[in-house]
Amino acid sequence: MNRVCSERNNRGWTQAELAERVGVDKSTVVRWEAGGSIPQEKMIKMRGLFGCDIDWLIGVSNERKTVS
């Protein structure tokens, strides 16, 4: 399970709910959770939704930092 999936599940959101919040189709969230690349503007949107830094979200860092 990747971190986008984990963060989504921690909030109790379905893939469709995350897709709606980010402004994409559910199939796009499915692709991201399978390891597909995420456009920068969508990463920034998820950073705000999840309250975590992008480096952690995409697996560059192992330390989850909270952002507001």
RAQUIZI-V483389 format. One record per backbone hydrogen bond with DSSP energy under -1.0 kcal/mol. CO is the residue of the C=O (numbers start at 1). NH is the residue of the N-H. If there is no record, write none. Layout:
co: {CO,CO}
nh: {NH,NH}
//
This chain:
co: {2,3,4,5,6,7,8,9,14,15,16,17,18,19,19,25,25,26,27,28,29,30,31,32,39,40,41,42,43,44,45,46,47,51,53,54,55,55,56,65}
nh: {6,7,8,9,10,11,13,12,18,19,20,21,22,23,24,28,29,30,31,32,33,34,36,35,43,44,45,46,47,48,49,50,51,67,57,58,60,61,59,53}
//
